[in-house]
Amino acid sequence: MKELVRPRRLAPGARVAVVATSGPVPEERLQAGLDVLRGWDLDPVAGPHVLDRHTEFRYLAGTDADRAADFQRAWCDPAVDAVLCARGGYGAQRMVDLLDWDALRAAGPKVFVGFSDVTVLHEAIAARLGLATLYGPVAAGIDFIKNARAQEHLRATLFAPETVRTLSFGGTALVPGRARGVTLGGCLCLLAAERGTPHARPSADGGLLCLEDVGEETYRLDRYLTQLLRSGWLEGVRAVLLGSWEDCADPAGLRPMLADRLGGLGVPVAADVGFGHCAGALTVPFGVSAELDADAGTLTLDEPALR
């Protein structure tokens, strides 16, 4: 797996577009998130359909076509320096195939931020555009609005990425050791669901694989991991970093299952890394070369996440 092209860091006054790619966005949370971005001396602009709600499928933020159009318009606007997702939920899989990837490629590199359901777009941007992305807070997320640690880590990554080249998480080594590779990953259920689709990467070979999820039963997480194992997608992976498992049932049984499914890979496995659906979530760059020290609880990037 090769390192991807890193977009340029942001500067004061940069314009950032906030779009809804998945679930519906509460207006008060959107406004609070935009205020945070303005406080960073950014110029946030919301997509025209960011507050839409699908008339039939209320779990979607408007129609697939409108969500795709907002993303496309934002990415292809030369005045926009970054595209931030308003929230996760569900829906990115329904709109990703409606995007004009040739036009997105022609628009050049931009910073992209989001997590959870946005995993689909992280995978597609890596596979189709060859760009590094940031797996970090969504602009209308409660954690982003209310948690200073999550805000500060994202702000530092956007403006001064050299100051956060080492992510210290102080977690537990399920399998000890050190490993080098290129970061990738996201929400486990989405990575499993993406297998065989047009925009998914063929494997995690050479990667430092970051996994997390929310609100899942242990047997379902077992199913997703087993699917990745059986499909061969995990062959050649260099290490696994486990983030949060917020609201996942049976915490006593979760860690043994993760150790059972991942321990046979023969690579370091670090737990409690502190990204994903948790308070104060770290922003993790995807597509950059790094070294994991599972025993020390650190992930050290070879270069800053953004140029």
Backbone torsions as a table, in degrees:
resi	resn	phi	psi	omega
1	MET	NA	129.4	-177.8
2	LYS	-97.5	154.2	175.6
3	GLU	-66.3	144.9	-177.3
4	LEU	-97.4	166.4	179.8
5	VAL	-69.3	129.3	-179.9
6	ARG	-92.5	124.0	175.4
7	PRO	-65.7	168.5	178.7
8	ARG	-76.0	146.4	175.2
9	ARG	-64.9	163.6	179.1
10	LEU	-88.9	156.2	176.0
11	ALA	-125.9	158.3	176.6
12	PRO	-51.3	136.7	-178.9
13	GLY	91.1	-6.1	-179.0
14	ALA	-62.6	142.5	177.2
15	ARG	-89.2	128.9	178.0
16	VAL	-123.4	132.2	179.1
17	ALA	-95.6	134.6	177.4
18	VAL	-110.6	119.2	-174.7
19	VAL	-127.6	153.6	176.7
20	ALA	-102.0	108.6	-179.3
21	THR	-97.9	-11.1	-169.8
22	SER	-136.5	-102.9	-175.2
23	GLY	-84.9	167.8	-178.5
24	PRO	-66.2	150.4	-171.5
25	VAL	-114.9	121.1	175.3
26	PRO	-66.1	131.9	-173.7
27	GLU	-62.2	-39.9	-177.1
28	GLU	-66.4	-34.8	178.1
29	ARG	-72.8	-36.0	175.9
30	LEU	-61.1	-47.9	-178.7
31	GLN	-62.6	-37.9	177.9
32	ALA	-64.6	-40.7	178.4
33	GLY	-66.7	-40.2	177.1
34	LEU	-63.1	-35.8	178.0
35	ASP	-65.2	-38.2	176.8
36	VAL	-61.0	-45.4	-179.0
37	LEU	-64.6	-39.6	176.4
38	ARG	-63.3	-35.7	177.6
39	GLY	-64.7	-19.7	175.4
40	TRP	-89.1	7.7	-178.4
41	ASP	66.9	31.4	171.7
42	LEU	-97.2	166.0	178.4
43	ASP	-114.6	85.6	-177.3
44	PRO	-81.4	138.0	175.9
45	VAL	-127.8	130.3	-179.2
46	ALA	-87.6	141.4	176.7
47	GLY	-62.3	150.2	-177.4
48	PRO	-55.9	-29.9	-175.1
49	HIS	-108.7	17.0	-172.2
50	VAL	-63.3	-28.0	-179.4
51	LEU	-102.1	8.8	178.5
52	ASP	-67.0	158.3	173.5
53	ARG	-137.9	127.8	-178.6
54	HIS	-57.9	133.9	-175.0
55	THR	-69.3	-26.7	-178.6
56	GLU	-106.0	-44.5	-178.1
57	PHE	-105.4	94.4	-170.1
58	ARG	-71.5	-5.8	176.5
59	TYR	-85.6	1.0	179.8
60	LEU	-112.2	143.9	176.1
61	ALA	-85.4	80.3	179.9
62	GLY	80.2	-173.7	-176.8
63	THR	-74.7	158.3	177.0
64	ASP	-58.3	-42.5	-177.6
65	ALA	-64.1	-40.5	-179.1
66	ASP	-70.6	-38.6	178.1
67	ARG	-65.1	-41.3	178.0
68	ALA	-65.8	-40.0	-178.9
69	ALA	-64.4	-39.2	178.4
70	ASP	-63.5	-43.9	179.1
71	PHE	-64.0	-46.3	-178.3
72	GLN	-61.3	-45.5	-178.5
73	ARG	-62.8	-43.1	-178.9
74	ALA	-64.8	-46.1	-176.4
75	TRP	-67.2	-35.7	-175.8
76	CYS	-87.4	-3.6	177.8
77	ASP	-78.9	116.0	-178.0
78	PRO	-64.1	-17.2	179.6
79	ALA	-82.4	-11.2	-177.2
80	VAL	-94.5	128.7	-178.7
81	ASP	-97.8	-22.4	-177.8
82	ALA	-150.9	150.0	175.7
83	VAL	-119.2	120.1	179.8
84	LEU	-113.3	135.6	176.5
85	CYS	-80.6	142.9	-178.2
86	ALA	-76.7	-36.2	177.8
87	ARG	-165.4	174.2	174.6
88	GLY	-98.5	-124.0	-177.8
89	GLY	101.4	-112.3	175.4
90	TYR	-154.4	145.6	173.2
91	GLY	141.8	-18.0	-177.8
92	ALA	-61.7	-35.5	178.4
93	GLN	-62.1	-29.3	-177.5
94	ARG	-77.4	-21.8	-175.6
95	MET	-109.6	-15.7	-172.5
96	VAL	-63.2	-32.6	-179.4
97	ASP	-78.1	-7.9	178.5
98	LEU	-89.5	-6.8	-178.1
99	LEU	-79.1	145.7	176.1
100	ASP	-90.6	96.1	-172.9
101	TRP	-70.9	-26.8	175.1
102	ASP	-65.8	-41.6	178.6
103	ALA	-68.2	-39.2	178.1
104	LEU	-63.1	-40.2	179.4
105	ARG	-65.7	-41.0	-179.0
106	ALA	-65.9	-26.1	-178.9
107	ALA	-71.7	-17.7	177.9
108	GLY	89.1	173.4	-176.1
109	PRO	-66.0	141.6	171.3
110	LYS	-140.5	155.8	173.8
111	VAL	-71.4	136.4	177.8
112	PHE	-130.8	131.2	-176.1
113	VAL	-132.8	136.4	174.7
114	GLY	169.4	170.7	177.6
115	PHE	-152.1	-176.0	179.5
116	SER	65.9	-121.2	-179.9
117	ASP	-58.9	-22.4	-179.2
118	VAL	-67.8	-10.1	172.9
119	THR	-46.3	-38.0	-179.9
120	VAL	-57.9	-42.4	-178.7
121	LEU	-76.4	-32.9	173.3
122	HIS	-58.6	-45.7	179.7
123	GLU	-63.0	-45.5	-176.9
124	ALA	-66.8	-41.9	-180.0
125	ILE	-64.7	-37.9	177.3
126	ALA	-66.4	-46.8	-174.7
127	ALA	-72.7	-39.5	-173.0
128	ARG	-95.5	-31.5	-176.4
129	LEU	-110.7	-15.0	179.7
130	GLY	67.6	32.6	-175.7
131	LEU	-111.6	141.9	170.7
132	ALA	-72.6	148.0	-177.6
133	THR	-134.6	172.9	-179.0
134	LEU	-118.0	117.4	176.2
135	TYR	-87.6	92.6	-172.6
136	GLY	-147.9	-173.2	-171.9
137	PRO	-58.9	147.5	173.7
138	VAL	-89.3	150.4	-168.4
139	ALA	-65.6	-28.2	178.9
140	ALA	-106.8	18.4	-179.9
141	GLY	-79.3	145.3	-179.4
142	ILE	-60.8	-41.0	-178.4
143	ASP	-64.2	-38.9	179.7
144	PHE	-67.1	-41.0	-176.1
145	ILE	-70.1	-38.1	-168.3
146	LYS	-109.5	-8.4	-173.7
147	ASN	-111.7	116.2	-176.2
148	ALA	-65.7	-35.7	-178.5
149	ARG	-65.1	-45.2	178.8
150	ALA	-62.3	-43.0	178.6
151	GLN	-61.3	-48.1	-173.6
152	GLU	-67.1	-38.4	-178.7
153	HIS	-68.8	-39.3	175.7
154	LEU	-66.5	-43.7	-179.2
155	ARG	-59.8	-45.2	179.4
156	ALA	-63.4	-39.0	179.3
157	THR	-64.5	-36.9	-178.5
158	LEU	-75.2	-40.7	-171.7
159	PHE	-101.7	-35.5	-175.5
160	ALA	-138.3	63.1	-171.5
161	PRO	-62.0	-21.0	178.2
162	GLU	-67.3	-19.2	-179.4
163	THR	-81.4	-11.2	-178.9
164	VAL	-127.0	38.4	178.0
165	ARG	-69.9	-26.4	175.9
166	THR	-109.5	121.3	175.8
167	LEU	-97.8	112.3	179.3
168	SER	-100.3	120.0	-175.7
169	PHE	-119.8	-15.4	174.7
170	GLY	56.2	33.0	-177.4
171	GLY	-83.1	-160.4	-177.6
172	THR	-109.3	139.7	175.9
173	ALA	-90.2	104.8	172.9
174	LEU	-66.8	-38.1	171.1
175	VAL	-130.9	117.1	-175.2
176	PRO	-71.3	164.5	174.5
177	GLY	133.7	176.5	177.5
178	ARG	-121.4	150.8	178.6
179	ALA	-156.0	150.1	176.2
180	ARG	-115.4	147.5	177.8
181	GLY	176.9	-167.5	179.7
182	VAL	-108.6	130.6	-176.6
183	THR	-70.4	144.0	175.0
184	LEU	-162.2	175.7	173.3
185	GLY	131.9	-144.0	-177.8
186	GLY	137.0	-145.9	-177.7
187	CYS	-77.2	124.0	-172.0
188	LEU	-56.1	-46.2	-176.5
189	CYS	-63.7	-33.4	179.2
190	LEU	-73.1	-38.4	177.8
191	LEU	-62.8	-39.7	177.5
192	ALA	-67.8	-40.1	-178.6
193	ALA	-69.0	-23.1	-177.4
194	GLU	-81.2	-12.0	-178.6
195	ARG	-58.2	130.7	178.2
196	GLY	86.2	0.3	179.2
197	THR	-91.0	162.5	-171.6
198	PRO	-64.1	-26.4	-171.6
199	HIS	-106.9	5.1	-178.3
200	ALA	-86.1	144.1	175.1
201	ARG	-69.4	146.8	-173.0
202	PRO	-67.9	-25.5	-179.8
203	SER	-164.9	170.9	175.2
204	ALA	-98.4	18.3	-178.2
205	ASP	-56.4	125.7	179.9
206	GLY	82.5	8.2	-173.5
207	GLY	-104.9	156.1	165.2
208	LEU	-98.2	103.0	-167.6
209	LEU	-89.8	120.0	179.5
210	CYS	-98.5	125.0	-177.0
211	LEU	-129.4	139.8	173.4
212	GLU	-159.0	168.1	177.5
213	ASP	-163.8	176.8	-176.9
214	VAL	-145.3	141.0	170.8
215	GLY	62.3	34.4	-177.6
216	GLU	-115.7	146.1	170.6
217	GLU	-71.9	152.5	-178.6
218	THR	-59.7	-39.0	-178.6
219	TYR	-66.2	-28.9	177.2
220	ARG	-72.4	-42.2	175.9
221	LEU	-61.2	-39.5	174.3
222	ASP	-57.5	-44.5	-179.9
223	ARG	-61.2	-44.4	-179.0
224	TYR	-63.9	-45.5	179.6
225	LEU	-64.5	-39.7	179.0
226	THR	-64.1	-37.9	176.0
227	GLN	-61.3	-44.2	178.9
228	LEU	-65.2	-37.1	177.5
229	LEU	-68.1	-48.9	-176.2
230	ARG	-66.3	-31.5	-179.3
231	SER	-77.8	-10.1	-178.1
232	GLY	83.7	4.3	-174.8
233	TRP	-66.3	-25.4	-177.7
234	LEU	-90.6	0.3	179.6
235	GLU	-65.4	129.5	178.8
236	GLY	86.4	-0.3	177.7
237	VAL	-62.7	143.6	-175.1
238	ARG	-91.4	-30.9	-179.5
239	ALA	-167.5	164.1	177.9
240	VAL	-128.1	131.6	175.5
241	LEU	-113.1	122.8	-177.3
242	LEU	-102.6	121.6	179.6
243	GLY	-90.6	-134.8	-175.0
244	SER	-88.4	154.6	176.1
245	TRP	-130.2	52.8	-174.3
246	GLU	-59.7	133.5	177.5
247	ASP	59.7	19.8	173.3
248	CYS	-84.2	136.2	-174.0
249	ALA	-71.1	161.7	172.0
250	ASP	54.4	61.9	-179.2
251	PRO	-58.9	-29.4	179.5
252	ALA	-66.7	-30.4	-179.0
253	GLY	-94.0	-11.3	-174.9
254	LEU	-68.6	-50.3	-175.9
255	ARG	-63.8	-42.9	175.7
256	PRO	-59.8	-37.0	178.3
257	MET	-65.3	-43.8	179.1
258	LEU	-61.9	-41.9	178.5
259	ALA	-65.0	-39.2	179.5
260	ASP	-64.2	-45.3	-175.6
261	ARG	-76.5	-32.9	-172.9
262	LEU	-103.4	-20.9	-175.9
263	GLY	-62.2	-29.5	-179.1
264	GLY	-74.6	-6.9	179.6
265	LEU	-71.5	-20.5	-179.9
266	GLY	72.2	27.5	-179.8
267	VAL	-129.2	160.6	176.7
268	PRO	-59.5	141.7	176.4
269	VAL	-131.4	117.0	-179.7
270	ALA	-106.6	133.1	178.4
271	ALA	-108.7	164.8	176.7
272	ASP	58.3	45.9	-176.0
273	VAL	-77.4	-20.7	171.9
274	GLY	88.9	29.1	172.8
275	PHE	-123.4	161.6	177.5
276	GLY	103.6	-138.9	-174.8
277	HIS	-88.7	67.9	-179.6
278	CYS	-146.9	159.8	179.0
279	ALA	-66.0	134.7	178.1
280	GLY	69.1	34.8	-175.1
281	ALA	-61.5	136.6	174.6
282	LEU	-73.6	151.4	171.3
283	THR	-91.3	121.5	-177.3
284	VAL	-110.8	121.2	176.0
285	PRO	-72.2	138.1	173.2
286	PHE	-108.3	137.7	177.5
287	GLY	97.0	14.8	-179.8
288	VAL	-118.9	148.5	177.6
289	SER	-74.4	139.1	-175.8
290	ALA	-157.3	170.0	174.8
291	GLU	-125.1	130.0	174.2
292	LEU	-98.5	130.9	168.7
293	ASP	-114.4	97.1	-174.5
294	ALA	-65.7	-31.4	-179.2
295	ASP	-72.4	-42.4	-179.6
296	ALA	-80.6	-17.5	-177.6
297	GLY	72.6	46.8	179.7
298	THR	-135.8	146.6	169.2
299	LEU	-123.0	116.6	-175.8
300	THR	-112.9	119.7	-179.5
301	LEU	-78.7	140.4	176.9
302	ASP	-65.5	-36.2	178.6
303	GLU	-137.5	161.0	176.5
304	PRO	-56.7	151.6	-176.3
305	ALA	-59.2	-33.7	178.9
306	LEU	-124.0	152.3	-178.5
307	ARG	-74.5	NA	NA
